[in-house]
């Protein structure tokens, strides 16, 4: 009864096509944003903000980027980690070369660099698809990590190869570096992710998103009706790489405070891929759900056995993670290919009809 939209009338097309057409959804989203921006910084401790929420937001942003390319455009990619590394190292070079540049512009420019790299590696998508495209992007992953590791110019000729992110502030508050507090980092990261998620949501609902989905469903038919495959695919690679690049910059500057190529190896690419498979392909909400699942699962495997008096070693927990990830991927690919987002959508549909039979 609480979720039924009885009595809510729409008088124009814009209201009918709103992101949240039901009043309960708008109220729920407002409550979530209020809790995220106001309540959480007041009650959460340093561990919760730095170890759980900040990596969750960064993973969600990277998952949105990969979901745009794979979930909406249908182009399978295994180079997410490499594009994140592009954003991280580009942000470091911009921040050190132009110290007066605002950190927000640094992150956006680093995303632009990653987008340009993504376009270069997206050119083969016109000729190859599926498994072969995945292999091509996998080659990009290994090449980019090798490039950042072997060329000392990217690390400003640091002898260790691991460099610290320089401190930067926004509105007088440090958001990067050792001077930054966990609350400031969290608010900055949350704001940037929320804005980019809103942009992505409107992008996939518009003409560009419809072109991506047409290419995904049947590229030959999409070309017949006037959609240009190369331009559409390259745009998907560019936007996806932009989001991944910004996520990589956030990872290096906000989460770890260090820029290291090995942090974006092939395991990172598979981790982001697992997120969109479990959370839901072709869903912005699924990117957040998948990121939450990936971040919370290791914590759950640590807390529950300890609470039951059966403490597990770190190696055992890591093995359980891989086993659960594999089982869930097989489950969702067979039973529900659209992941957790589809299950949430089904639950909402049932609530709209409850308690009447259907």
C-alpha positions in Angstrom: 0.0 0.0 0.0 2.8 2.4 0.8 4.4 2.1 -2.7 1.3 2.4 -4.8 1.1 5.5 -7.1 -2.7 5.8 -6.9 -3.7 9.4 -7.2 -0.4 10.6 -8.8 -1.3 12.1 -12.1 1.1 13.3 -14.8 0.0 16.1 -17.1 3.0 16.3 -19.5 5.6 14.2 -21.2 8.5 15.5 -19.1 6.8 14.3 -15.9 6.1 10.9 -17.4 9.7 10.5 -18.5 11.3 11.7 -15.2 14.0 9.6 -13.6 11.8 9.1 -10.6 8.2 9.3 -11.8 6.7 8.0 -8.5 6.6 10.3 -5.5 7.8 7.5 -3.2 10.9 7.1 -5.3 11.7 10.8 -5.1 11.2 10.8 -1.3 13.4 7.7 -0.9 16.2 9.2 -3.1 16.0 12.4 -1.1 16.3 10.5 2.1 19.3 8.5 0.8 21.1 11.7 -0.3 20.3 13.4 3.0 21.7 10.4 5.0 24.7 10.2 2.7 25.7 13.9 2.8 24.6 14.8 6.4 24.1 11.8 8.7 27.0 9.6 7.6 29.7 12.2 8.1 28.4 13.0 11.5 28.1 9.5 12.9 30.6 7.4 10.9 34.2 6.9 12.2 37.4 7.1 10.2 37.5 3.3 9.5 34.0 3.2 8.1 34.6 6.2 5.8 38.1 5.4 4.6 37.8 1.6 4.3 34.3 1.0 3.2 32.4 4.1 1.9 35.2 5.7 -0.1 36.3 2.6 -2.0 32.6 1.7 -2.5 32.0 5.1 -4.2 35.1 4.8 -6.4 34.3 1.2 -7.4 30.7 2.3 -8.2 32.0 5.1 -10.5 34.4 2.7 -12.3 31.5 0.2 -12.6 29.3 2.9 -14.2 32.0 3.5 -16.8 32.3 -0.2 -17.6 28.5 -0.6 -17.6 28.2 2.1 -20.2 30.5 0.3 -22.5 29.6 -3.4 -21.8 26.0 -3.1 -20.4 24.6 -0.4 -22.7 26.8 -0.6 -25.8 27.5 -4.4 -25.7 31.3 -4.0 -26.1 33.1 -6.4 -23.8 36.2 -4.9 -22.2 38.9 -6.3 -19.9 41.0 -3.1 -19.8 39.2 -1.2 -17.1 42.2 -1.3 -14.8 44.5 0.2 -17.5 42.1 3.1 -18.1 41.9 3.7 -14.4 45.7 3.8 -14.4 45.6 6.4 -17.2 43.4 8.6 -15.1 45.6 8.2 -12.0 48.9 9.0 -13.7 47.4 11.8 -15.8 46.0 13.4 -12.6 49.4 13.2 -11.0 51.1 14.8 -13.9 48.5 17.6 -14.1 48.7 18.2 -10.3 52.5 18.4 -10.3 52.9 20.3 -13.5 50.1 22.9 -12.7 50.0 23.2 -8.9 47.5 26.1 -9.1 45.0 24.0 -11.1 41.8 23.1 -9.1 41.7 19.5 -8.1 38.2 19.1 -9.7 39.7 20.2 -13.1 42.6 17.9 -12.5 40.3 14.9 -12.2 38.2 16.0 -15.2 41.2 16.5 -17.4 42.6 13.1 -16.3 39.3 11.6 -17.3 39.7 13.3 -20.7 43.2 11.8 -21.1 41.8 8.3 -20.3 38.9 9.0 -22.8 41.4 9.7 -25.6 43.3 6.5 -24.8 40.0 4.6 -24.7 39.2 5.9 -28.2 42.5 4.7 -29.5 42.0 1.2 -28.2 38.3 1.3 -29.2 39.1 1.6 -33.0 39.3 -2.2 -33.5 35.7 -2.5 -32.2 34.4 -1.8 -35.7 35.9 -5.0 -37.0 35.9 -7.3 -34.1 33.4 -8.1 -31.3 32.8 -10.4 -28.4 35.7 -12.6 -27.3 38.1 -11.0 -29.8 37.4 -7.5 -28.6 37.9 -8.6 -25.0 41.3 -9.9 -26.0 42.1 -6.6 -27.7 41.2 -4.6 -24.5 43.1 -7.2 -22.4 46.2 -6.3 -24.5 45.5 -2.6 -23.8 45.4 -3.5 -20.1 48.9 -5.2 -20.1 50.4 -2.5 -22.4 49.3 0.4 -20.3 50.5 -1.1 -17.0 53.8 -2.0 -18.7 54.1 1.6 -20.0 53.5 3.2 -16.6 55.9 0.8 -14.9 58.8 1.1 -17.4 58.8 4.8 -18.3 60.0 6.9 -15.3 58.6 10.1 -16.8 55.1 9.2 -15.5 56.4 9.0 -11.9 58.6 12.2 -12.3 61.7 10.0 -12.3 61.0 8.7 -8.8 63.5 6.0 -7.7 60.9 3.9 -6.0 58.3 4.1 -8.8 55.6 4.8 -6.1 54.7 8.4 -5.7 52.5 10.3 -3.2 49.5 12.3 -4.3 50.1 16.0 -3.6 47.8 17.8 -1.2 45.0 19.8 -2.7 42.1 21.7 -1.2 38.5 22.6 -2.3 36.9 25.7 -0.7 39.6 25.8 1.9 39.3 22.1 2.9 42.0 19.6 2.0 40.6 16.7 0.1 43.9 15.0 -0.8 47.1 14.4 1.0 47.8 13.7 4.7 46.2 16.9 5.7 42.8 15.8 4.5 40.3 14.4 6.9 38.3 11.3 6.1 35.1 13.3 6.2 36.4 15.8 3.7 37.5 13.0 1.4 34.2 11.3 1.7 32.1 14.4 0.9 34.2 15.3 -2.0 34.2 11.8 -3.5 30.4 11.5 -2.8 29.7 14.8 -4.6 31.7 13.9 -7.6 30.3 10.4 -7.9 26.7 11.6 -7.5 27.1 14.3 -10.2 28.7 11.9 -12.6 26.1 9.2 -11.9 23.3 11.7 -12.6 25.0 12.6 -15.9 25.4 9.0 -16.8 21.7 8.3 -16.0 20.5 11.1 -18.3 23.0 10.1 -21.0 21.7 6.5 -21.3 18.1 7.7 -21.3 18.6 10.0 -24.2 19.4 9.7 -27.9 23.0 8.6 -27.3 21.9 5.9 -24.9 19.3 4.6 -27.4 22.0 4.4 -30.1 24.3 2.5 -27.7 21.5 0.0 -26.9 20.6 -0.4 -30.6 24.3 -1.3 -31.3 24.2 -3.7 -28.4 21.0 -5.5 -29.5 21.7 -5.7 -33.2 24.5 -3.6 -34.8 23.5 -4.4 -38.4 19.9 -3.3 -37.9 21.2 -0.2 -36.1 23.4 0.7 -39.0 20.4 0.2 -41.4 18.3 2.8 -39.5 21.0 5.4 -39.7 23.2 4.8 -36.6 26.9 5.1 -37.3 28.6 2.1 -35.7 32.1 3.4 -35.4 31.2 6.8 -34.0 28.7 5.3 -31.6 31.2 2.7 -30.3 34.0 5.1 -30.0 31.8 7.5 -28.1 31.0 4.6 -25.7 34.7 3.9 -25.3 35.4 7.5 -24.7 32.7 8.0 -22.1 33.4 4.7 -20.4 37.2 5.5 -20.2 36.4 9.0 -18.9 34.5 7.5 -16.0 37.2 4.9 -15.4 39.9 7.5 -15.6 38.2 9.7 -13.0 37.7 6.7 -10.8 41.4 5.9 -11.1 42.3 9.4 -10.1 40.0 9.2 -7.1 41.6 5.9 -6.1 45.1 7.3 -6.2 44.4 10.7 -4.7 41.5 10.1 -2.3 41.8 6.4 -1.2 45.4 5.3 -1.3 47.1 8.8 -1.5 49.7 7.1 -3.8 50.0 6.5 -7.5 51.1 3.0 -8.3 50.6 1.1 -11.6 50.3 -2.3 -9.9 47.1 -1.1 -8.1 45.4 -1.3 -11.5 46.5 -4.7 -12.7 44.3 -7.3 -14.4 42.7 -8.3 -11.1 41.2 -4.8 -10.8 39.7 -5.2 -14.3 38.1 -8.5 -13.4 36.9 -7.0 -10.1 35.0 -4.2 -11.9 33.6 -6.8 -14.4 32.3 -8.9 -11.6 30.5 -5.9 -10.2 28.5 -5.2 -13.2 27.6 -8.8 -13.8 26.4 -9.3 -10.2 24.9 -5.8 -9.9 23.2 -5.8 -13.3 24.3 -5.2 -16.9 22.8 -2.1 -18.4 21.8 -0.5 -15.1 23.3 2.5 -13.3 21.7 1.2 -10.0 23.3 -2.2 -10.7 26.7 -0.5 -10.7 26.2 0.7 -7.1 24.7 -2.6 -6.0 27.6 -4.6 -7.5 30.2 -2.3 -5.9 28.4 -2.6 -2.5 28.4 -6.3 -2.8 32.1 -6.6 -3.7 33.2 -4.2 -0.9 31.0 -5.7 1.8 31.5 -9.4 1.0 35.1 -9.6 2.5 33.9 -7.7 5.6 31.0 -10.1 5.9 33.3 -13.1 5.6 35.5 -11.6 8.3 32.8 -10.7 10.8 30.4 -13.6 10.6 32.9 -16.5 11.2 34.5 -14.5 14.1 31.1 -13.9 15.6 30.3 -17.6 15.4 33.6 -18.5 17.1 35.2 -19.8 13.9 37.9 -17.3 12.9 39.3 -17.7 9.4 42.7 -16.8 8.1 43.2 -14.1 5.4 44.1 -16.7 2.8 40.9 -18.8 3.5 38.7 -15.7 3.3 40.3 -14.8 -0.1 39.6 -18.3 -1.4 36.0 -18.1 -0.2 35.7 -14.7 -2.0 36.7 -16.3 -5.3 34.4 -19.2 -4.8 31.4 -17.0 -4.0 32.2 -14.7 -6.9 32.4 -17.6 -9.3 29.2 -19.2 -8.0 27.2 -15.9 -8.1 28.4 -15.0 -11.6 27.3 -18.4 -12.9 24.0 -18.0 -11.0 23.2 -14.6 -12.4 24.2 -15.4 -15.9 21.9 -18.4 -15.9 19.0 -17.3 -13.7 18.9 -13.5 -13.8 21.3 -12.0 -16.3 20.3 -8.5 -15.2 21.6 -9.0 -11.7 20.7 -7.5 -8.4 19.1 -4.5 -10.1 16.5 -6.7 -11.8 15.7 -8.4 -8.5 15.2 -5.0 -6.9 13.0 -3.9 -9.9 10.9 -7.1 -9.5 10.5 -6.4 -5.8 9.2 -2.9 -6.5 6.7 -4.2 -9.1 5.3 -6.7 -6.5 5.1 -3.9 -3.9 3.0 -1.8 -6.3 0.4 -4.6 -6.5 0.6 -5.8 -2.9 -1.7 -7.2 -1.3 -3.6 -8.0 -4.4 -2.9 -11.2 -6.4 -1.1 -11.0 -9.7 
